[in-house]
Amino acid sequence: MSIQYTFDDVKKAVEDNNLYMSDADMKLAQQNPSVGMGIVSSKLGYLSAKTDTERAKYNAQAESYRSSAGSYVGGSDGSQYLPFLQTPDSFSYDEAPTYNSQWADTNKQTYEQIKDYAPFEYDVEKPVYTDSYAGTADELLDTIVNHGDFSYDHNTDPNYKAYAKQYRREGERATADTLAKAAANTGGIASTAAVTAAQQAGNYYGAQLADKLPQLYDAAYNRWLDEFTLKQNKLAAVQGERANERDKYLSDVAQWESDRDFAAQQHNDQYDKLVNALGYGMAMEQTDYDRYRDTVDQHNAKQQFMYDQLLDTIGYKQQEDAARLDKAINAFNTVGDTSLLEAEGINPAWYLEQVETQKQREEQEVLLAQMQANADINYTNAQIAALQYDTEIAALDYDVIGTERLLSRDEWERAKAVGNPSAVIAGCNTYEEYVALFNG
């Protein structure tokens, strides 16, 4: 695990070892203490080096820290500040626009309201019909149905009995008065004529009673009819109240349904209002997002334009630097002039070391390529020999091959013990390994 240094650690190391650190090195160390400690370590190595080669190595090490983390070099002795040309990686992008819609939270809340919107419920109890007069109406109807047909018996008619008593009394009185008058006229002796006259007077009142019978019949019928009509009127009145009660119930139900429908409409209108609000909010949020995308596109176009400008500048400067570096290298290689290399911040000794390292690397690559080619040839020869070897072993046994074959009896048995040579060749890197496998 790498050690995590602080800027205080760097300053302490500089003071303890009495080192010189340029302002650029100290600024870089403040930004990246680990890189700063790397430069300190390189300086200590540089100071303790015994040869120019060693000093060049430590200078190159310090320059590597500076160039990788700070985009500058310190020159041949590390005391300078030679900034690098900008690279594509050093391009600083402006902060990209951020998307922030004022509708997002509102839309989320509206959506949650819609998702949790409860179904419509009407908690007002529906009116219940109660027929308060049903019993009374049934009773009245029963009395009407069972009222019976009209019949008249004067013997049971109280009015007739009263008239009969009255006319009987009047008849008796008339008979008595007639007999009394007749007797007075005849000296107290009732004659046949007097008796007849008295009977006629009594019969008169009997006839008067008989004449009352039609009147009494009509009166009895009218009483029966009035009673029937009264019952009908009562039933009609009760039915009227029942109808009023029913009408009131129907009116109450209609009002209840109207109130319920109105409440349901309000409930649905509120839901539709939320849906419409969400639709409007989503449209506005999309508008915000489209504006944001336009801003991002403009930002990206501007950044791309600036980046392309940087690439053009870098390309132009790289051409200039390459030409200047070629001139410095040519002057060093042809006449030994080191001034141009040093002006570029390149230590000539370090440059020679890099040239030598590159030369050795190229020679090693050529040698490796030649060795690989030879190994491929040997391996191909081994494959050919193995194929021929397999064919001969598969087609002939040792007695047929006899002593004319290159294999001895022991080699034959070893080959059989190893198995099919073509299956083994894949595990051999060279032909020599293959031969050694069978010759043991």
Secondary structure by P-SEA (a helix, b strand, c coil): cbbbbcaaaaaaaaaaacccccaaaaaaaaacaaaaaaaaaaaaaaaacccaaaaaaaaaaaaaaaaacccccccccccbbbbcccccccccccccbbbbbcaaaaaaaaaaaaaaccccccccccbbbbccaaaaaaaaaaaaaacccbbbbccccaaaaaaaaaaaaaaaaaaaaaaaaaaaaacccccaaaaaaaaaaaaaaaaaaaaaaaaaaaaaaaaaaaaaaaaaaaaaaaaaaaaaaaaaaaaaaaaaaaaaaaaaaaaaaaaaaaaaaaaaaaaaaaaaaaaaaaaaaaaaaaaaaaaaaaaaaaaaaaaaaaaaaaaaaaaaaacccaaaaaaacccaaaaaaaaaaaaaaaaaaaaaaaaaaaaaaaaaaaaaaaaaaaaaaaccccccccccccccaaaaaaaaaaccccccccccccaaaaaaaaac
